[in-house]
Amino acid sequence: MRARSHPTVSTPVTWEEVEHALKRRDASLLVFEAPQVLERVAKKGDLFAPVLTLKQTLPQLPGIEEARLTADESAVGLRAQAPELSGKSSRKPARAAGRKKARKV
């Protein structure tokens, strides 16, 4: 649910629903609240379920491999410059304010 005064919920929709909303020029037909989503799942099932098992072969497009390699190299460079981006910071975590170091008794 989105944190708003009128919370809506993201949910998968069918192409027919998208076409219907376009035909009517009414984007509100694709806005759902939590109770509506539960009703949709009960009626239509989990529209996202096929994604878990769908096997696809994507076409080889010129320049895609080079772009991926460039993006990977950029990411490696960023991690080398800023270790905190990789989640492997060399700094120790800060202690909570006002918290004293524990003493052995």
C-alpha positions in Angstrom: 0.0 0.0 0.0 1.2 3.5 -0.8 1.6 5.8 2.2 -0.9 8.4 1.3 -4.1 9.8 2.7 -6.0 7.7 0.2 -3.8 4.5 0.0 -3.8 2.7 -3.3 -2.1 -0.7 -4.1 0.0 -1.7 -7.0 -1.4 -4.8 -8.7 -0.9 -6.5 -12.0 -3.5 -5.8 -14.7 -4.4 -7.5 -18.0 -3.8 -5.9 -21.4 -7.6 -5.9 -21.8 -7.9 -3.7 -18.7 -5.2 -1.3 -20.1 -7.0 -1.1 -23.5 -10.3 -0.5 -21.8 -8.9 2.4 -19.7 -7.2 3.9 -22.8 -10.5 3.6 -24.8 -12.4 5.3 -22.0 -9.5 7.8 -21.4 -9.9 7.0 -17.7 -6.7 6.1 -15.8 -8.7 5.8 -12.6 -9.9 2.4 -14.0 -6.3 1.2 -13.2 -6.2 2.5 -9.6 -7.0 0.0 -6.9 -7.4 -0.1 -3.1 -6.6 -3.1 -0.9 -10.1 -4.5 -0.7 -10.4 -4.4 -4.5 -7.1 -6.2 -5.0 -8.2 -9.0 -2.7 -11.5 -9.3 -4.7 -9.4 -9.3 -8.0 -7.2 -12.1 -6.7 -10.2 -14.2 -5.6 -11.9 -13.6 -9.0 -8.9 -13.6 -11.5 -6.2 -15.5 -9.5 -2.7 -14.3 -9.3 -2.0 -12.5 -12.6 1.7 -12.3 -11.8 2.1 -16.1 -11.2 3.2 -16.9 -14.8 6.2 -14.7 -14.4 7.7 -17.2 -12.0 7.9 -19.9 -14.7 7.9 -18.0 -17.9 10.9 -18.8 -20.1 11.8 -16.2 -22.7 14.6 -15.8 -25.3 15.3 -12.2 -25.8 16.6 -11.1 -29.2 20.3 -10.2 -29.6 20.4 -6.5 -30.2 23.5 -4.7 -31.5 25.2 -2.7 -28.8 23.4 -4.3 -25.8 26.4 -6.5 -24.7 28.7 -3.5 -25.0 26.3 -1.3 -22.9 26.0 -4.0 -20.2 29.8 -4.3 -20.0 30.2 -0.6 -19.8 27.6 -0.5 -17.0 29.3 -3.3 -15.1 32.7 -1.5 -15.4 31.1 1.7 -14.1 29.6 -0.2 -11.1 33.0 -1.8 -10.3 34.6 1.7 -10.5 32.0 3.2 -8.2 32.4 0.4 -5.6 36.1 0.9 -5.7 35.7 4.7 -5.1 32.9 4.4 -2.5 33.0 1.0 -0.6 29.8 1.9 1.2 27.9 1.5 -2.0 28.9 -2.2 -2.1 27.6 -2.7 1.5 31.2 -3.5 2.6 32.2 -0.4 4.5 35.5 -0.4 6.3 34.1 1.8 9.0 32.6 0.5 12.2 29.0 1.2 12.8 28.3 4.2 15.0 26.9 3.6 18.5 23.6 5.0 19.5 23.9 8.4 21.1 24.1 8.4 24.9 25.0 4.7 25.0 28.0 3.9 27.2 30.6 1.3 26.5 29.9 -1.9 28.4 32.3 -2.7 31.3 33.3 -6.1 32.3 32.7 -6.9 36.0 
